[in-house]
């Protein structure tokens, strides 16, 4: 248990240190929350603001800009949790009389080793003994501070929330004034207002914040999907470049002397193209990682606030949370195109090596976004030509064309394994007309690939119907008379 307590207070003490000056927060060095939800001590922020010329300051952690009206750090919200937590840590850490805060019972500065949850105060050893002996304190639960856990801290914080005017514990939440009120406030100043219990107010604000957090989570999910798509583009392009380089090397070995200079030149072109793409890719991923870091930091801050179930703290940061949620929920402006293309090395015939050693072709076709359409895609007619069209598309879903797009259609019977003869006509505009002629009825499996990768929806299943089902009623009746 002792090890667990030390761990709890050690973790808390680390949180209560300003990461810039490494000093612990206190009443004279208040923790203030920036727009990005990072917390620093008031002294460091004032010094940082002066160094940056006033009006606005850049977060030392993430460089997010926070406006500071009238160059006043006091305009930034305080971190209520940190401020309240300082009292617990001081009570736990004060071993000498001058270091210790005042006892909640006798007001003397002594080492405080006990906590009364009923009185919500820390006690010296003498007062804790009185709590245990005096009848007036019967029913009070006193525990050693060394055994303090996070749930005790939450209970302590909630009981600290008292009305500034009537000095009574807040018990209600006023919907109109958006504030916590005590019983006297409810009867006097807020008697005609719509107010609810403190727990219902907490539930309401928790629900509102969780809804906004959901929007941020969705935006983070979209951003991750975009990042995954960029990773796939990078992998495809890298693979195509490596494949093209392998082809260059093969041709170079075959042509030895004549091809060596050409090999070096083409490899250099490929590497430059990859470097250009890599530079754009790393920049895009850096911006995405930056946004994801901001989202993760913001959500962690919100979860910590909600976990403590402290409505005044929630109200204290609600406005800055609202601003931050709007920023974190904005869609990413990262360009998903990144000048994306694929390359393939196409050598010339050996007899013409002296005139032309070959050249690079590019393709922007993305097989997974390419489509096929037409009746022949799912339904065929026995003994008749059936057709459909394959359309190659780029990463934006627009039709695109490249001479190196290898469209392959494979149609086989699942029973016999026999393949149908397929004819593909290239229209040189991103459309490929596919024709096949089934001689038998039944189901066939069809796969469509571009550069070895399946298009959207592939594989397909074709149902080949008997030819009579495609005859008109009149012609069918005529044929039945002949039979």
N, C-alpha and C positions, 0 to 999 in steps of 0.2 A: 504493500500500500504506500509506503514511504517513497519508494522509487516512482510509483505512479504519480504521486503528488508533486514530487520534484519535477517530473516531466511536464506536468500541467503548468506549473508556475514558470518553468524555464521557457516553455513555448510562448506563454503570455508575455514574459519579459522581453523576448525577442521582438514580438509584435509591437510592443510599446516603445521601441527605439526608432528614432528618425534614421532612415537609411543613409542620409547625407552626412549628418554630424555625429551619428552613433550615440546621441544623448537620449535619455528617457524623457518621454512627454511628462509634463506636469502643469500646474495651474498657470505658471508664468511662461510656459513654452507649449502652448496649446497645439494639438494636432488639427490640421486643416485639410479639407478634402478638395482636390482639384477637379476640374471638369472631366478628366479621364478616370476619376475615382481612385487615384493614388493619393496617399496621405503623407504629409511632411509636417515638421514642426513650424510654428509661426516664424521663429527667428530665421531659419534657413530660407523660407519663402520670401521674407522681407529682404534679406540680403540678395537672394537670386533675382528679385524684382528690380532692385536698384542696379544690379549689374547689367540687366537687359534693358534698362532705360525706362522702366515703368510701363503702366497701362496694361500690359499683358506679359505673361511669363510662360516659358517652355518647361514642361514637366521634365525633371532630371532623369526619370526612368524611361518614358516613351516619347518625349519631345512633343506631346500634344499641347497645343496652345490654349491657355485659359485666360479669358479677359478678366481684368481686375479693376472694376470701377473706382475712379478717384484714387488709384494706386493704393487702395486700402485692403490689406490682407484680411481684415475683419469681415469683409463682404463675402468671403468664402465660408461655407458651412463648416462647423466643427464636427470632428469625428466623436460623436457622443459615446460610442462604445469604448474607445480608447480612453477618453476622459474619465469615465466611470471605473474603468478597469485599473487605472492608476492607484485608486484608493485601496483596492484589494492587494495589489502588489506591494504597496508601501507598508500595509499592515503585516504582510507575510515576511517582508525583507528586513524590517526594522529590528535590529538586534540590540542597538544601544539606545539609551533613553533619548538622546537628542535627535536620533534618526527616526524615532517612532512617532506616528500620528497620535492624536488624543484618543484616550479610551472613550468609548461611546457611553459609558456609565459615569465614571468619576472625572472625566475630562483631563486627567493627568497624562503626561507623555511617558508612557511605559511600553515595553515590548508587548505587542498584542498577539496573543496566541489562540484566542477563542472567538467564535462567532455565534450570536444568538439570532436565529431566523425569525423569531417572533418580534424582537426589538429591532431587527435589521441593523445591527451594529456590531463592531468588533470590540472585544473586551480584554482587559488585562487579566492576569491570573487571579488576583484578589477578587475582582468583580465577578469573574466566572464562578468562583467558589460561593459568593453571595447569591448568585442566581440559582445555584443548586440547593442552597440551604433555606433561603427565605421563602415563606409561603406565598407571598405576593407574586413570585416568579414561577410558581408551580405550573407545569404544562409547557414551559419554555424549553425549546430544544437547543442545547448548546453543543457545538462540536469544535474540535481543534481545527485551526486554519490549515494545519498540515494535511488534513484529510479533505480539504476543499476540492470539489470537482466542478465541471462546467455547469451542471444543473444548478448548483448552489449559486454560482455567479449570475446566472440568468434570474434566479429568484431575488437575489440581492439588487440587481439593476431595476427590476420591475417595481420593487418596493421603494426605490429611490425616487420614483416619479411622483412628485407631490406638486400640488397647485401652488404657484408662486404667490398668489394673493391670499389664499386661505390656509396655506400650509397643511392641507389635508391631502391624503393620497387620492390620485386621480382614479375615477371609477367609470367614467363615461367618455364617449367620443361624440363630439358635435359635428354632424355632417355639414352644416351650413358654414361654420367657422373653421372647419378642418383642424380641430385641435382637441386635446384631451382636457377634460374638466373634472372637478371634484363634485361632491354632493351639493355643497353650497352654491357653486357656480350653476349647477343644473336647476336649482330652485330660484336663483336670483337672476343673473345676467342672461341665462340661456333657457329660461322657462318656456318661451314660445318657440324654441328651436327644435329641430328634429335631431335628437341624440339617441345613441344606443349604448349598450354596455361596452366596456373596454375590450372585451373578448370579441364581440361582434365587429367592433371597429377594426380590430386587428385582422380578423378574417376578411373583412372587406378590402383593406389595403393590401393584404397578402395576395388576395385574388387578383387585384388590379395589377400589381407588380408582376405576378407570375404570368399573367396574360402578355404583358409587354416583354417579359423574358422569353416567352414562347416565340414572339416575333424575331427576337435576336437569335434564338436558337435556329429558327428556320433559315434566317439569312446566313448563319454560319454553315448550315447544311448545304445550302445552295452554293456557297463559296467553295466548300470542300469538293462538291461535284464538279465545279468548274476547274478546280485544281487537278482533280483526277483526269478530266478530259485533256488538260494540257499535258499531263504526264503521259497519257496515251499517245498524243500527237508527237511528243518528244521521242517516245520509244519507237513509234512507227517510222519517223523520219530518220532516227539513228540507225534502225535496222536497214532501211532502204539505202542509206548512204554506205553502210558496211557492205551490203550486198553489191552495190555498184563498185565499190573499191575492190572487192574480190574479183569482179569481172574484169576490171582494169588490170589487175595483177595477172590474171589468166592470159589475157591478150598480150600483155607485156612479155611474159615468159615465152609465148609462142613466136613472137616477132623479134625477140631479143634486141638486137642493135637498133632497129628502126623504132621500136616501141618505147625504149627507155625514156627518152625525153618526153614523149607524149604521156607516159605513165605519171611522171612527176608533175606535169602540168595539170592533168585532170585531177589527180589526188589533191593538189593544192586548192583547186576550185572547190572540190567537195568539202575540204576542211574549212575553207573560208565560209561556205554556206552554212556548215554546221555551227561555226563559231558565231555567225550573225544570229542564227536561231537560238543558240544557247544563251547569248547575251540577252535577247528579248525574253527568253523563257525565265532566266534567273531573275530578271527585273520584275516580271509578272508574279513569280512565286514569292519574291521578297515582299511585294506589296500585299499579296494574299496572306502571307504569314504574319505580316504586321497587323492586318485587320483581324485575323484569327486570334492573335495575341491580345489585341484590345478587347475582342469579344470574350475570350476566356477570362481576362482580368476583370471585366465588368460583371460577368456572371458570377465569378467567385466572390466579388464584393457583395453582390446582391444576396447570394446564398448565405453568406456570413451574417448579413443584416437580418434576413428572415429567420435564420436558425436561432437567433437570440430572442425572437418573439417580443421585441420591445417596440411598442407603437411610437413613443416619442422619438426614438431613434429613426424609425421608418419615416415619420413625418419630417424629421430633421433633414433627411437626405432625399426626400421625395422629388423635390424640384430638380436637383442636379441629376438624379436618376432618370427623370423624364427626358432631360436634355441628352443625356448619354445614350439612352435607349433609342432615341430618334436617330442619332448618328450611327450607332451600331447596327440599326435595322435597315440602313440605306443599302440598296443593291450595289454590288461591286462594279466599279467602272473599268476593271481590267480588260484590256482588249484580248478577246479569245482567239483572234486570228493569228497573231504573231508571224505574219508573212509565211504561213504554213505551206509547205509543198513537199513532195517526195521526188526523188531522183532515181534514174536508172541509166546505167551506161549501156549504150547500144553501139557495138563495133561495126565497122564496115567490112565488106568482103576483103579477104587477104590480098586479093589481086589489086585492090585500090588503096592499099595502105599508104603508099607514097603520096597519094593525092589527099587522102583524108583518113586520119587515124580513128575517127569516131567523135561523137559529141554526147553531151548530157541532155537528157529529156527530163522534164519536170511534170509531176501530176499533183493536183490538189484534191483528187478524189478520195473520199473517206468511205470505204466499203460499208461500214455499219450504218451510214446515213443514206446510202444509195438504195433505190427501190426498183420494184418490178410491178407492172400493171397490165391488165388485159385478161380476157376470158380464159385464154389458154393457160393461164397461171394455175388454175385450180380445176378446170374442166376441159376434157378433150372429147373428140368424136372419132370413133373407130373408122380407119380408112380415109380420113380427111386431114388436110393440113391445119394445124392449130398454131396460133401465134400469140405472143405477148411481147412486151417491150421492157428492156432493162434501162434504167436511167441512172447515170453516174452523177453524184452530187458532192459538193465540197462541204466544209465544216459549218457553213452558214445555211446549208440546205438548198443552195442554188445549183442548177444544172451546170456541170463542168465537163471538159473533154481533154483527154491527153492520148496521144498515140500509143503510150506504153500501158494503158489500162487493159489488162488481160482479163476479159470477161469470159468465164467458163461456165457452161450449163451442162449438168450431168443428170440424165433421167434414167432411172432403173426400176425394174419390177422387183418388189420386195420378195416375191416368191421364187422366181427363176434367176434373178440377178442379171437378166439380159438388159442391155442398155439400148435406148432409142437413139437413132441418128438425129443429130441436132445441127441446124444451120443458123449461123449468127451473121447478120448483116450490119456492118458498122456504118452509121449515117454521118460520122465525123462531127457530130454536134452534141455528144453526150447521150444519144439514144441508140440502142442496139435492138434490132428486130430479131426475135428468136422464133424459128419455125421448127416444128417436129410433126411426125405423122405416126400415130399409134395404130398398129395393125391388130391389136387385141384389146379386149375390154378389161376393166378392173382398175385397181389402184396402182399408181406409180409414185415413187419418191423422187423429188427433184431438188438438187442443190445448185445454188447460183453463187459463184465467188468472183471477186475482183482481186487480182494479185494474190490469190490464195486465201483471201478472207471472205467470210460469208456476208452477203448483203442483208439488209433489214428484212426479217421475216423468214429467211432461209434456215432450214429446208422447208419445201412446200410439198403438199400432197395433191396429186392430180387424180381425178376420177374420170376414167375413160368410159364413155357410154356407147352402147350399140348404135350403129349408124342410123337405124330405123327411127330412133327417137328424135332425130333431127329433121325428119321428113314432115312436110305439111300434111294435114289431115286428108286433103283431097288426093294427094299423091300416094299416101299410105293406103287409102281405100282402093285406088286403082291397082296398086301392086297386089293387094290381097285378092282381087278378082282374077288376076293372071295366075295366081298360085292356087 
